[in-house]
Amino acid sequence: LPVKVLDASTLSFSTRVKWFAICFIAGVVCSILGTGLLWLPKGIKLFAVFYTLGNISALASTCFLMGPLKQLKTMFEPKRLVATIVML
């Protein structure tokens, strides 16, 4: 039974690439929008929200390409640990 569940939940390569592109573009748009809103009154709060959403979306995009477990393993490798901690 577990094998059937895993086989049914895998995404095709083209689906993974499409969702990677959607999440990546959404992340870039949110980050740029957040940066643009920085100069408005109370823009710091808007910047924090949109920039955080952009970073989460960018992380989600790479999860579509390599899978969430491999993404986490790669992020917490010793050579990337400092960058991961700073980003989080």
Backbone as CSV, one residue per row, in Angstrom:
resi,resn,N_x,N_y,N_z,CA_x,CA_y,CA_z,C_x,C_y,C_z
1,LEU,0.807,-1.214,0.000,0.000,0.000,0.000,0.850,1.278,0.000
2,PRO,1.893,1.410,0.831,2.679,2.648,0.814,3.305,2.932,-0.547
3,VAL,3.690,1.877,-1.274,4.298,2.097,-2.588,3.281,2.715,-3.535
4,LYS,2.028,2.269,-3.473,0.994,2.833,-4.332,0.751,4.299,-4.002
5,VAL,0.780,4.640,-2.739,0.574,6.034,-2.346,1.718,6.891,-2.865
6,LEU,2.948,6.442,-2.721,4.094,7.202,-3.212,4.059,7.331,-4.726
7,ASP,3.699,6.277,-5.430,3.629,6.343,-6.887,2.537,7.301,-7.344
8,ALA,1.433,7.343,-6.627,0.323,8.210,-7.010,0.602,9.670,-6.694
9,SER,1.522,9.945,-5.781,1.748,11.333,-5.374,2.931,11.984,-6.087
10,THR,3.628,11.264,-6.947,4.755,11.875,-7.643,4.250,12.752,-8.776
11,LEU,4.988,13.803,-9.028,4.635,14.736,-10.092,5.503,14.483,-11.308
12,SER,4.972,14.727,-12.481,5.768,14.577,-13.692,6.797,15.709,-13.755
13,PHE,7.806,15.519,-14.578,8.860,16.524,-14.690,8.301,17.852,-15.192
14,SER,7.397,17.809,-16.171,6.843,19.056,-16.710,6.004,19.785,-15.655
15,THR,5.276,19.047,-14.822,4.506,19.671,-13.746,5.433,20.309,-12.736
16,ARG,6.527,19.617,-12.401,7.498,20.181,-11.461,8.097,21.481,-11.997
17,VAL,8.446,21.497,-13.281,9.044,22.693,-13.883,8.038,23.840,-13.916
18,LYS,6.779,23.539,-14.241,5.753,24.587,-14.278,5.562,25.210,-12.900
19,TRP,5.450,24.382,-11.849,5.248,24.919,-10.502,6.501,25.602,-9.978
20,PHE,7.676,25.129,-10.401,8.912,25.833,-10.060,8.856,27.248,-10.615
21,ALA,8.499,27.373,-11.891,8.452,28.689,-12.536,7.411,29.583,-11.877
22,ILE,6.229,29.036,-11.575,5.169,29.826,-10.943,5.626,30.334,-9.583
23,CYS,6.176,29.454,-8.749,6.621,29.862,-7.406,7.797,30.829,-7.476
24,PHE,8.724,30.579,-8.393,9.894,31.442,-8.509,9.495,32.844,-8.944
25,ILE,8.631,32.938,-9.950,8.186,34.254,-10.431,7.387,34.966,-9.344
26,ALA,6.523,34.240,-8.644,5.766,34.842,-7.547,6.710,35.352,-6.461
27,GLY,7.764,34.603,-6.172,8.740,35.027,-5.170,9.468,36.287,-5.566
28,VAL,9.866,36.355,-6.830,10.566,37.549,-7.310,9.631,38.752,-7.280
29,VAL,8.387,38.558,-7.727,7.417,39.658,-7.731,7.150,40.149,-6.308
30,CYS,6.956,39.228,-5.367,6.721,39.627,-3.971,7.920,40.372,-3.397
31,SER,9.116,39.913,-3.686,10.318,40.574,-3.166,10.473,41.976,-3.743
32,ILE,10.247,42.122,-5.038,10.354,43.443,-5.673,9.247,44.362,-5.166
33,LEU,8.031,43.834,-5.051,6.913,44.624,-4.526,7.205,45.075,-3.099
34,GLY,7.714,44.167,-2.279,8.056,44.522,-0.904,9.104,45.611,-0.846
35,THR,10.095,45.521,-1.704,11.133,46.548,-1.741,10.557,47.876,-2.190
36,GLY,9.642,47.843,-3.155,9.001,49.072,-3.624,8.125,49.714,-2.568
37,LEU,7.487,48.903,-1.744,6.608,49.430,-0.700,7.371,49.955,0.503
38,LEU,8.667,49.752,0.523,9.493,50.143,1.659,9.440,51.641,1.925
39,TRP,9.250,52.432,0.882,9.304,53.884,1.049,7.947,54.515,1.343
40,LEU,6.909,53.713,1.445,5.599,54.242,1.836,5.547,54.414,3.347
41,PRO,4.600,55.231,3.826,4.413,55.293,5.280,4.015,53.910,5.796
42,LYS,4.588,53.502,6.881,4.405,52.154,7.438,4.825,51.073,6.440
43,GLY,5.735,51.437,5.571,6.196,50.505,4.546,7.070,49.392,5.082
44,ILE,7.648,49.583,6.254,8.500,48.548,6.844,7.694,47.267,7.064
45,LYS,6.470,47.412,7.559,5.638,46.233,7.807,5.272,45.538,6.492
46,LEU,4.900,46.332,5.488,4.571,45.755,4.182,5.796,45.084,3.563
47,PHE,6.942,45.733,3.704,8.181,45.138,3.200,8.433,43.792,3.857
48,ALA,8.279,43.723,5.174,8.540,42.482,5.901,7.614,41.369,5.427
49,VAL,6.345,41.683,5.241,5.373,40.670,4.815,5.686,40.178,3.407
50,PHE,5.830,41.104,2.456,6.028,40.699,1.064,7.387,40.062,0.834
51,TYR,8.421,40.559,1.502,9.751,39.974,1.332,9.791,38.559,1.911
52,THR,9.115,38.353,3.044,9.038,37.017,3.633,8.269,36.068,2.720
53,LEU,7.144,36.519,2.187,6.390,35.689,1.238,7.229,35.358,0.003
54,GLY,8.009,36.318,-0.452,8.884,36.082,-1.597,9.936,35.018,-1.302
55,ASN,10.530,35.081,-0.122,11.538,34.082,0.251,10.915,32.699,0.409
56,ILE,9.748,32.623,1.027,9.077,31.329,1.188,8.707,30.748,-0.174
57,SER,8.232,31.596,-1.063,7.875,31.142,-2.401,9.111,30.661,-3.176
58,ALA,10.216,31.359,-3.023,11.445,30.938,-3.696,11.934,29.591,-3.158
59,LEU,11.832,29.385,-1.853,12.193,28.084,-1.282,11.253,26.983,-1.774
60,ALA,9.977,27.300,-1.853,9.008,26.316,-2.344,9.300,25.952,-3.798
61,SER,9.767,26.906,-4.579,10.047,26.619,-5.985,11.140,25.563,-6.132
62,THR,12.173,25.647,-5.315,13.228,24.639,-5.423,12.773,23.294,-4.872
63,CYS,11.812,23.315,-3.961,11.250,22.042,-3.470,10.555,21.286,-4.595
64,PHE,9.957,22.010,-5.532,9.310,21.340,-6.661,10.329,20.659,-7.562
65,LEU,11.519,21.219,-7.678,12.526,20.605,-8.549,13.201,19.404,-7.901
66,MET,13.600,19.544,-6.661,14.390,18.473,-6.038,13.655,17.702,-4.954
67,GLY,12.483,18.159,-4.563,11.736,17.494,-3.506,12.061,18.119,-2.163
68,PRO,11.078,18.144,-1.257,11.287,18.846,0.016,12.348,18.206,0.915
69,LEU,12.419,16.886,0.947,13.391,16.234,1.831,14.818,16.483,1.359
70,LYS,15.035,16.354,0.058,16.378,16.615,-0.475,16.737,18.093,-0.317
71,GLN,15.744,18.960,-0.459,15.975,20.392,-0.255,16.465,20.663,1.164
72,LEU,15.794,20.089,2.154,16.194,20.289,3.553,17.568,19.697,3.826
73,LYS,17.842,18.508,3.302,19.162,17.901,3.491,20.249,18.782,2.901
74,THR,19.996,19.344,1.728,20.983,20.208,1.079,21.180,21.499,1.861
75,MET,20.078,22.064,2.360,20.178,23.322,3.111,20.992,23.164,4.392
76,PHE,20.901,22.012,5.017,21.571,21.827,6.307,22.899,21.069,6.201
77,GLU,23.468,20.990,4.989,24.827,20.466,4.852,25.774,21.427,5.568
78,PRO,26.890,20.905,6.094,27.816,21.769,6.848,28.284,23.012,6.073
79,LYS,28.521,22.880,4.773,29.019,24.033,4.010,27.941,25.089,3.763
80,ARG,26.654,24.748,3.927,25.573,25.696,3.705,24.847,26.093,4.991
81,LEU,25.267,25.576,6.103,24.556,25.769,7.360,24.481,27.226,7.775
82,VAL,25.573,27.958,7.641,25.587,29.373,8.035,24.605,30.173,7.169
83,ALA,24.620,29.932,5.868,23.707,30.645,4.970,22.249,30.318,5.288
84,THR,21.979,29.061,5.622,20.627,28.646,5.973,20.165,29.334,7.249
85,ILE,21.017,29.385,8.250,20.652,30.030,9.517,20.406,31.514,9.314
86,VAL,21.254,32.182,8.525,21.081,33.605,8.266,19.779,33.856,7.511
87,MET,19.472,33.002,6.542,18.259,33.177,5.748,17.014,32.958,6.616
88,LEU,17.043,31.940,7.465,15.892,31.684,8.322,15.746,32.755,9.389
